[in-house]
Amino acid sequence: MLVHGGLPATGGLARTLLDEPVYFYRDEAGVAHALFDRCPHRFAPLSKGWVEDGAAVCAYHGLAFNGEGRCVRNPHGPVTRALDVRAYPVAEAYRALWIWPGDPALADPALIRDLDFLAAAPDTAFNKGYIRGTGHYQLFVDNILDLSHTDFLHPDTLGGGSITRTPGEVEERPDGIIAMSWRPMNEVPIPLALGRLPPGVDRVDSWTEVEWSAPGVIKLVAGAVPTGAPREQGGNSINVHIFTPETASTSHYFFASTRDFRLDDAALNEETRRTRQHIFETEDEPMIAAQQERIGDADFWSLRPALLKIDKGAVLVRRRMDALIAAETEAA
């Protein structure tokens, strides 16, 4: 799971993941490490200390722990294995830091979703954002898998009605990806696209393609061309939404964007960043927080949601996650 869109070269980062406190830091070689953020002595947070000689030093009594969780210094007596802390496998890929919270023997960086298009993007065509959101992470996943909400929640930016008027297609792929797509034809462009189309264009053919992979990594590609023009004449906005559980009712929401046009336009890049952050922070997150408040501690399915045709993709994803969690629980 994603934990941070890049870790500072100095200092560290404290973050709660799956209800566990985790401390991330870099050693003197720049390698990132992750430790359970609680000293085994008096339970002080290691994140309150500092990094010295590649080890995390507890600020309370000076015990030090290397990147493997081994206690390497005890100023008050012998170093014993009882002083070790849990270490988590971490990997850096695609301009982000990822953690494996399960059995370390099963950690495999090859399982990270291929997001190489983010790593390859120039700085002038790459932007990112983060929100600590109130809501179960699957509510955030649902939000991206049901894009008809844009016509109502984001009418002045991402809406316009074309998604609601266009049936979506859903595909379950052998590699575990669940894909959804909408291809409105001869429709009014969304408000955000108006300034990026040729003057006088008021009807477009557009596309929005979403790919979900477990547990919460979503790639979204969107674009538009004047009605009747070939898709090759248009540009693609390529977006990623990643959701990492913090607790049962709060989530880390990471998002990033690049494109295959106007790659050197830093002003467009900054405008895109600001707009996305504003939309997700002031419209999506408050609505999901309100959903979570109404759901409370209840199981989602126990509330018997009234499902619509637009929910097919989100339901498939929830069923897939239920099956994966059940299989993992049984194996454990």
Protein Blocks (a to p, Z undefined) as FASTA:
>chain_A
ZZbeciafehcddddeehiacdddddfkopacddddbdfklopafklmcceehiacdfkl
opacdfkopafbdfkbccdfklpccddddddeehiacddfbdfklgcfklpccfkkmmmp
cfklcccdddddeddfklmmmmmmmmmlmmmmmmmlmgnojmmmpccdddddfkopacdd
dddehiacdfklmmmgcehiabdcdddddddddfbbccdddddddehiafklpccddddd
ddddfblmbccdddddddfehkllmklmmmmmmmmmmmmmmmmmmmmmmmmmmnmmacfk
lnopaddfklmmmmmmmmmmmmmmmmmmmmZZ
